[in-house]
Amino acid sequence: MADETNQNQAGEATEKPAAAKPAAAKKEKAPAVEDKPFVEFMEQEYLPALQKAIAAEGVKDLQLAFKKQKLPVAGLQSAEECWQVVGSWQNGQRQFNVYFPDEDIQGKKGFSCNEGKKPSTLESFLIDERKITLDMLVSRLVYRLNGQKWLGRN
């Protein structure tokens, strides 16, 4: 029988459920904040997130700047300028720099820190990660500063 009705336990006729409706159109995914232009991302996303994360570790007088300048590493006479995030607190006694020579968060990155003098070591920073995110940039820098025993109750 090609009857379009079923009978329930009481013997009453019921209609078959309608065929499943097609899935709703997929919503377009909003672009990631990391896809913003480099300078815009750094100023609007990274600096505020970094300020908040370091303040949450107990640093009250953090000064952050984002500027293009020569590398301040002792013994390195770089003629080229590169974008840097410069952070300091305790009246400049603790200072760190994160370098972005490629003007791209997915490109090369460097790190240096010092206690009241010019840094003497330039370290690579986040070189093994395939895709860099805002959260990763913030958390790994906080982790690195904590390793320096500059944060919390270290």
Order of alpha helices (4+ residues) and beta strands (2+ residues): beta-beta-alpha-alpha-beta-beta-beta-beta-beta-alpha
